[in-house]
Amino acid sequence: MKNLYGEQVYEVAHKVMRVFESPFYIEGYETSCTVSLGIAFLNDANKDPDDLIRKANLALSDSKVSGKNKFILYDVSLQKFQEDTVSLERALKGAVDEGCGEFKVYYQPIIDAKSGKIVAAEALTRWFSDEYGFVSPVKFIPVAEQTGLIIPLGKYILNAAIKEAKKWLDYGLDISVSVNFSVIQILQTDLVQTLLKALQTYKLPAKNLIFEITESLAVNDINKIIEILSAVKQIGVRIAMDDFGTGYSSLNHLRRMPLDIVKIDRSFIFNIEFDPYTVSFVDTIAKFCHMKGTKICCEGIENETQKSLLKSVNVDNLQGYLFGKPAPADEFWKRLTSD
């Protein structure tokens, strides 16, 4: 429904979005944020204000789940979406409360670009629900974050990954494990203590754990994020920024943040062999990061041409299906011990 009033509402929504495109300053500090909007219209059949607010909230929830920083117009399909989400939330809570036994941690190799050897592995969560079967992380991770279930689930993943990395180290393989952390996990007051406890429990050196955040997380409160990451790095854990190039962080953020690794998002890599601009972009970011001692890892490598192009611009690490898909712990272990 796009009448005169609808056009005006969309125009206002676009104006609100544009306001938040640029960073702004609070007490002299630069900060950025995204905005999500939900829109619903009254009609002749239904003029209940409470129902209007409910529908706008449904649209807002969909906006957040589907990537944030956008506006969504309510339609009837969102009602089923909400029902499905509530059902998934219930199943997720049950799985977490019962000890996370339905979750498995998979590992994808990260390769040294020069030697071709595995130097790290990214820990990735998979949910095999008794009720739903396999549930994509794209579906359950946002629900876990919204409900706070990411906190106990994240601790389970962290401990499982560290335990596995210690197994590799005991075998003589100095391979790090990279674990993803959401903004909710990072803002925990006991974050550093949680990391230290897990490392000490399995006696894994801190340098063998890579603390991975997404680029979009850096736009929340850059000064607070830097403070937290600095505390994490102080205990010897390395810091990686994932999905670089898809968010709103600036080169100034890269300069200020205590990063050990910057991971170029796969969206820049999939057609790099046909796009000289992308090669130049990666080369520029690599040179910038190398000046401050930060390594570059490129994700989504699927063929030898992409691999060769990235090696030519002095990328440090490579990750993608060319080197191996995410695999369960036992399969990944077989690969490590058979090489």
C-alpha positions as CSV (number, residue, x, y, z in Angstrom):
1,M,0.0,0.0,0.0
2,K,1.8,3.1,-1.3
3,N,-0.6,6.0,-1.1
4,L,0.2,9.7,-0.5
5,Y,0.7,9.0,3.2
6,G,2.8,6.0,2.4
7,E,5.1,8.1,0.2
8,Q,5.5,10.6,3.0
9,V,6.3,7.9,5.5
10,Y,8.9,6.3,3.3
11,E,10.5,9.8,2.7
12,V,10.7,10.4,6.4
13,A,12.2,6.9,6.9
14,H,14.9,7.6,4.3
15,K,15.7,10.9,5.9
16,V,16.1,9.2,9.3
17,M,18.4,6.6,7.8
18,R,20.6,9.3,6.1
19,V,21.0,11.2,9.4
20,F,22.8,8.1,10.9
21,E,25.0,7.5,7.8
22,S,27.8,9.8,9.2
23,P,29.5,9.5,12.5
24,F,28.6,12.1,15.2
25,Y,30.3,13.4,18.3
26,I,29.4,13.0,21.9
27,E,31.6,15.0,24.4
28,G,34.3,15.2,21.8
29,Y,34.3,11.4,21.0
30,E,33.4,10.1,17.5
31,T,30.7,7.5,17.5
32,S,28.5,5.8,15.0
33,C,25.3,3.7,15.1
34,T,22.8,2.1,12.8
35,V,19.0,2.5,12.9
36,S,16.2,0.0,12.3
37,L,12.7,1.0,11.6
38,G,9.3,-0.8,11.5
39,I,6.4,0.7,9.6
40,A,2.7,-0.2,9.7
41,F,-0.4,1.6,8.4
42,L,-4.0,1.8,9.7
43,N,-6.7,0.7,7.3
44,D,-10.5,0.9,7.2
45,A,-10.9,-2.7,8.3
46,N,-8.7,-2.2,11.4
47,K,-8.4,1.0,13.3
48,D,-7.1,-0.4,16.6
49,P,-4.1,1.7,17.8
50,D,-2.7,-1.2,19.9
51,D,-2.8,-3.5,16.9
52,L,-1.0,-0.9,14.8
53,I,1.8,-0.7,17.4
54,R,2.0,-4.5,17.5
55,K,2.4,-4.7,13.7
56,A,5.0,-1.9,13.7
57,N,7.0,-3.8,16.3
58,L,6.8,-7.0,14.2
59,A,8.2,-5.0,11.3
60,L,10.9,-3.6,13.6
61,S,11.9,-7.0,14.8
62,D,12.2,-8.2,11.2
63,S,14.3,-5.2,10.3
64,K,16.8,-6.1,13.1
65,V,16.9,-9.8,12.3
66,S,17.3,-9.3,8.6
67,G,20.5,-7.3,8.9
68,K,19.6,-4.1,10.7
69,N,20.1,-0.6,9.3
70,K,17.0,-0.7,7.2
71,F,13.2,-0.1,7.4
72,I,10.6,-2.8,6.9
73,L,6.9,-2.4,6.1
74,Y,4.5,-4.8,7.9
75,D,2.8,-7.5,6.0
76,V,0.8,-10.6,7.1
77,S,3.8,-12.9,6.5
78,L,5.5,-11.3,9.5
79,Q,2.8,-12.8,11.8
80,K,3.9,-16.3,10.9
81,F,7.6,-15.1,11.1
82,Q,7.0,-14.1,14.7
83,E,5.3,-17.4,15.5
84,D,8.2,-19.3,14.0
85,T,10.7,-17.2,15.9
86,V,8.9,-17.8,19.2
87,S,8.9,-21.5,18.5
88,L,12.6,-21.5,17.6
89,E,13.4,-19.5,20.7
90,R,11.7,-22.1,22.8
91,A,13.6,-24.9,21.2
92,L,16.9,-23.0,21.4
93,K,16.4,-22.3,25.1
94,G,15.7,-26.0,25.7
95,A,18.8,-27.1,23.9
96,V,21.0,-24.6,25.8
97,D,19.5,-25.5,29.2
98,E,20.1,-29.2,28.5
99,G,23.9,-28.6,28.2
100,C,24.3,-27.6,24.5
101,G,24.5,-31.3,23.5
102,E,22.7,-30.5,20.2
103,F,25.4,-28.1,19.2
104,K,28.6,-29.1,17.4
105,V,31.7,-27.0,16.8
106,Y,33.1,-27.3,13.3
107,Y,36.5,-26.1,12.2
108,Q,37.6,-24.4,9.0
109,P,41.4,-24.2,8.2
110,I,43.2,-20.9,7.8
111,I,46.3,-21.2,5.6
112,D,49.6,-19.3,5.6
113,A,49.7,-17.8,2.2
114,K,53.4,-18.4,1.7
115,S,53.9,-21.9,3.1
116,G,50.4,-23.3,2.4
117,K,50.4,-24.8,5.9
118,I,47.4,-24.6,8.3
119,V,48.2,-22.0,11.0
120,A,44.7,-21.6,12.5
121,A,41.2,-22.8,12.4
122,E,37.9,-20.8,12.8
123,A,35.4,-22.4,15.2
124,L,31.9,-22.4,13.7
125,T,28.8,-23.5,15.5
126,R,26.2,-26.0,14.0
127,W,22.9,-26.8,15.6
128,F,21.4,-30.3,15.0
129,S,18.0,-29.9,16.8
130,D,16.0,-32.9,17.8
131,E,12.9,-31.0,16.9
132,Y,14.0,-29.1,13.7
133,G,16.9,-31.0,12.4
134,F,19.8,-28.9,11.1
135,V,19.2,-25.2,11.8
136,S,21.3,-22.7,10.0
137,P,23.4,-20.3,12.1
138,V,21.9,-17.5,10.1
139,K,18.6,-18.4,11.8
140,F,19.6,-19.3,15.3
141,I,22.5,-16.9,16.1
142,P,20.3,-13.8,15.9
143,V,17.7,-15.4,18.1
144,A,20.5,-16.4,20.6
145,E,21.8,-12.8,20.7
146,Q,18.3,-11.3,21.1
147,T,17.4,-13.6,24.0
148,G,20.8,-13.5,25.8
149,L,21.2,-17.3,25.2
150,I,24.4,-16.4,23.3
151,I,26.1,-16.0,26.7
152,P,25.9,-19.7,27.8
153,L,26.1,-21.0,24.3
154,G,29.2,-18.8,23.7
155,K,30.9,-20.2,26.8
156,Y,30.2,-23.8,25.6
157,I,31.7,-23.0,22.1
158,L,34.7,-21.2,23.7
159,N,35.6,-24.1,26.0
160,A,35.1,-26.7,23.2
161,A,37.3,-24.8,20.8
162,I,40.1,-24.3,23.4
163,K,40.0,-27.9,24.4
164,E,40.4,-28.9,20.8
165,A,43.2,-26.5,20.2
166,K,45.1,-27.9,23.2
167,K,44.7,-31.4,21.7
168,W,46.4,-30.0,18.5
169,L,49.2,-28.4,20.5
170,D,49.9,-31.5,22.5
171,Y,50.3,-33.4,19.3
172,G,53.0,-30.9,18.3
173,L,50.8,-28.7,16.0
174,D,51.1,-25.0,16.9
175,I,47.7,-24.1,15.4
176,S,45.5,-21.3,16.8
177,V,41.8,-21.4,17.2
178,S,39.6,-18.4,16.2
179,V,36.3,-17.9,18.1
180,N,33.6,-15.4,17.2
181,F,32.2,-13.0,19.8
182,S,29.1,-11.0,19.6
183,V,28.6,-7.5,21.1
184,I,26.5,-9.0,23.9
185,Q,29.4,-11.3,24.9
186,I,32.0,-8.6,24.6
187,L,30.0,-6.3,27.0
188,Q,30.0,-8.9,29.7
189,T,31.7,-7.5,32.9
190,D,33.5,-10.9,33.4
191,L,34.7,-11.3,29.8
192,V,38.4,-11.4,30.6
193,Q,37.8,-13.7,33.6
194,T,35.8,-16.0,31.3
195,L,38.6,-16.2,28.8
196,L,41.3,-16.7,31.5
197,K,39.3,-19.5,33.1
198,A,38.8,-21.4,29.9
199,L,42.5,-21.0,28.9
200,Q,43.6,-22.1,32.4
201,T,41.2,-25.1,32.5
202,Y,42.7,-26.6,29.4
203,K,46.2,-25.1,29.8
204,L,46.2,-23.5,26.4
205,P,48.6,-20.6,25.9
206,A,46.7,-17.3,25.4
207,K,48.5,-16.7,22.0
208,N,46.8,-19.8,20.6
209,L,43.3,-18.1,21.0
210,I,42.1,-15.6,18.5
211,F,39.3,-13.4,19.7
212,E,37.2,-12.6,16.6
213,I,34.7,-9.7,16.2
214,T,32.8,-8.4,13.2
215,E,33.5,-5.0,11.7
216,S,29.9,-3.9,12.4
217,L,30.5,-4.3,16.1
218,A,33.2,-1.6,15.9
219,V,30.6,1.1,15.1
220,N,28.8,0.8,18.4
221,D,31.0,2.7,20.9
222,I,34.5,2.7,19.4
223,N,36.2,4.0,22.6
224,K,34.5,1.3,24.8
225,I,35.3,-1.4,22.3
226,I,38.9,-0.4,22.2
227,E,39.1,-0.4,26.0
228,I,37.6,-4.0,26.1
229,L,39.8,-5.3,23.3
230,S,42.9,-3.8,24.9
231,A,42.1,-5.7,28.1
232,V,41.7,-8.9,26.2
233,K,44.9,-8.4,24.3
234,Q,46.7,-7.6,27.6
235,I,46.2,-11.3,28.7
236,G,47.9,-12.5,25.5
237,V,44.9,-13.3,23.4
238,R,45.1,-12.1,19.8
239,I,42.3,-9.9,18.2
240,A,40.9,-10.3,14.7
241,M,38.3,-8.2,12.9
242,D,36.0,-10.3,10.7
243,D,34.0,-9.2,7.6
244,F,36.1,-6.1,7.0
245,G,34.7,-4.0,4.1
246,T,31.0,-4.7,4.8
247,G,30.4,-2.3,7.8
248,Y,31.1,1.3,8.6
249,S,34.4,1.3,10.3
250,S,37.0,3.7,9.0
251,L,40.8,3.5,8.4
252,N,41.0,5.5,11.6
253,H,39.3,2.7,13.5
254,L,41.8,0.2,12.0
255,R,44.6,2.5,13.2
256,R,43.2,2.9,16.7
257,M,42.0,-0.6,17.5
258,P,44.5,-3.2,18.9
259,L,44.1,-5.6,16.1
260,D,46.4,-8.5,15.2
261,I,44.5,-9.7,12.2
262,V,42.0,-8.1,9.7
263,K,39.9,-10.5,7.7
264,I,38.7,-9.2,4.3
265,D,35.1,-10.3,3.7
266,R,34.3,-12.9,1.1
267,S,32.1,-10.5,-0.8
268,F,35.3,-8.8,-2.0
269,I,36.9,-12.0,-3.1
270,F,34.3,-14.0,-5.1
271,N,34.9,-12.0,-8.4
272,I,38.4,-10.6,-7.7
273,E,39.8,-12.2,-10.8
274,F,37.5,-10.0,-12.9
275,D,37.8,-6.8,-10.8
276,P,41.2,-5.0,-10.7
277,Y,39.7,-2.5,-8.3
278,T,39.3,-5.2,-5.7
279,V,42.9,-6.3,-6.0
280,S,44.0,-2.7,-5.4
281,F,41.6,-2.4,-2.4
282,V,43.1,-5.5,-0.8
283,D,46.6,-4.4,-1.6
284,T,46.0,-0.9,0.0
285,I,44.5,-2.4,3.2
286,A,47.3,-4.9,3.4
287,K,50.0,-2.2,3.2
288,F,48.2,-0.1,5.7
289,C,47.8,-2.9,8.2
290,H,51.3,-4.2,7.7
291,M,52.7,-0.8,8.7
292,K,51.1,-1.2,12.2
293,G,52.1,-4.9,12.4
294,T,48.6,-6.3,11.6
295,K,48.2,-9.3,9.4
296,I,45.6,-9.7,6.6
297,C,43.5,-12.8,6.1
298,C,41.2,-13.1,3.0
299,E,38.0,-15.2,3.3
300,G,36.0,-17.0,0.6
301,I,38.9,-18.3,-1.5
302,E,37.4,-20.9,-4.0
303,N,39.9,-21.2,-6.8
304,E,43.6,-21.1,-7.6
305,T,43.3,-17.8,-9.5
306,Q,42.0,-16.0,-6.5
307,K,44.7,-17.6,-4.4
308,S,47.5,-16.4,-6.8
309,L,46.1,-12.8,-7.0
310,L,46.0,-12.5,-3.2
311,K,49.5,-13.9,-2.7
312,S,50.7,-11.3,-5.2
313,V,49.6,-8.5,-2.9
314,N,51.3,-10.0,0.2
315,V,48.2,-11.3,2.0
316,D,49.3,-13.2,5.1
317,N,46.5,-15.8,5.5
318,L,43.8,-17.4,3.3
319,Q,40.6,-19.1,4.2
320,G,37.9,-20.7,2.0
321,Y,36.5,-23.8,0.4
322,L,39.7,-24.2,-1.7
323,F,41.5,-25.2,1.4
324,G,38.6,-27.0,3.2
325,K,35.0,-26.6,4.2
326,P,34.1,-26.4,7.9
327,A,34.4,-29.9,9.4
328,P,33.5,-31.6,12.7
329,A,36.3,-31.9,15.3
330,D,37.1,-35.5,14.5
331,E,37.3,-35.0,10.7
332,F,39.5,-31.9,11.1
333,W,41.7,-33.8,13.5
334,K,42.1,-36.6,10.9
335,R,43.2,-34.0,8.4
336,L,45.8,-32.5,10.7
337,T,47.3,-35.8,11.6
338,S,47.4,-37.2,8.1
339,D,49.1,-34.2,6.5
